[in-house]
């Protein structure tokens, strides 16, 4: 079993499995619609020069999230 951290703390090119999403309401719905659900594997593709937003790969799609959104996503890393 790996470490459980927020997505915001992940490094570029690091992979992990989404374990829990602490967002509810509109934000929780948006994250689920983008495919960020428990059990999905994500990879950090890159970060903007000021570290916000973050680009992540979910399945075969690259998405961008702001850091305040990434704080709600708990990921198990290797």
HELIX and SHEET records of a PDB file:
HELIX    1   1 UNK A    7  UNK A    9  5                                   3    
HELIX    2   2 UNK A   25  UNK A   33  1                                   9    
HELIX    3   3 UNK A   67  UNK A   70  1                                   4    
SHEET    1   A 6 UNK A   3  UNK A   6  0                                        
SHEET    2   A 6 UNK A  73  UNK A  77 -1                                        
SHEET    3   A 6 UNK A  15  UNK A  21 -1                                        
SHEET    4   A 6 UNK A  41  UNK A  47 -1                                        
SHEET    5   A 6 UNK A  54  UNK A  58 -1                                        
SHEET    6   A 6 UNK A  61  UNK A  65 -1                                        
END                                                                             
